[in-house]
Amino acid sequence: MSDIDVAHVRFEAGSFVLVRGPIATVLFDDSAASPESVAALMAASTDTDYSALNELLLRCAEDSRFGRFAAVLNAQHTWDLIATGALVISVTTEAADLQVEPKVGTVYRQAFDDVQSVSMHPVDTAALRSHEGSDLLSGAVRADRVLIGFTPPAVVAASTPAPAPAPSPTAPPVHAPPPPMPMPMPMPAPPPPLPPPPGATPPPPPHAPPVHAPPVHAPPLPPPPGATPPPPPIAPPDTQNPAAPDFELLDLSAAPAVTPTPLPVEGSASQATSAKRSVEVLGVRCPVGHHNHPEAVYCAQCGRRMGVNATLVATFGPRPPLGLFIVDDGSTAAVASDLIIGREPSAHIDIIEQRADELRLVDDSSTISRAHVGIYLDNWSVTAIDLHSSNGTLLHRSGSTTWETISTETRVTIGSGDTLRVGERELRLELHHVQAP
């Protein structure tokens, strides 16, 4: 932290964890939070992006699973205090002393200048005395009291910093067999060039594909003297009396329908899948049992025409991938669950809690926020909301000549052929059930 030498920590029995990073110190009750949430918060605390970290800590304070929660951020002599639950926070400034006890169920947030020290502890423990405890310059320890001050007392300075807990071993990943590849669907024709958004710079010219020289077939080299001659070629099999094949016939019509995952196209966008939930929606089934949009003409997963052998009946079933985002460099990302799109979206609370997947975009222009825009699926619809990004998110409707700004308060529905502009990057949505004109 800027202008701060040490955080004094007093260790007590309990379930409180203290995390200290370059610009943030966090004290929270992890008795209700999941291990994944705690690990993600510890990893995020090492960030030095002040605004992104401030936003993340505010979301954590609003999440009741972290229990009692207090966070102090300091950069360029400005202090931000975020707290909730039964805690006592004491702030000493050059002008006065302030003691705050946040109400349960509400989040206290305040900015300070000229702070000399901050101490925080649960209401059911005594106030921390400055000569007690150990130093924590960085890392995470289990404690329930912390004092952040300019200079450490002599007794504390002689203490040994508490080591960070060793990471728990992780089990090796289990590789499942790849799903069957669906029948190829006709790709939609590329739309006409979009009008440039307000204040946008023209995109750089596309890179020319690499030119590969044709292979040169040279005659085989003679074997060196004394080398063993190669074995004679294996005789071809007897085509007159072939052996009986060793196989059995399988009834594929009785096999359960498998929902394949669209194959990604590599580029400057990378997608990580972590969402664990399955959503049931009302739809219709193709001849082999794949669940589809009620208005689908062809199955989005196997390509068969809908309603050929039977009348379509609406039933509830697991929602399949709704479509693809096609990024401006040709890479693709499946729209199969909620998505957080940005430069480094892994610290967003929806990804920490495995409610959404992340889609990272390469940001050569430094115009994309860490968590820039959220994509949320509602039944069969795709909606978008700006996550308080620095430069905002623009939406170009298919067939329109203008761009509109996406709100940070209300989710807006986006349709097939619509284009999102995230910083200097563009992503076009193509829905499976909508036929290309």
Order of alpha helices (4+ residues) and beta strands (2+ residues): beta-beta-beta-alpha-alpha-beta-beta-beta-beta-beta-beta-beta-beta-beta-alpha-beta-beta-beta-beta-beta-beta-beta-alpha-beta-beta-beta-beta-beta-beta-beta-beta
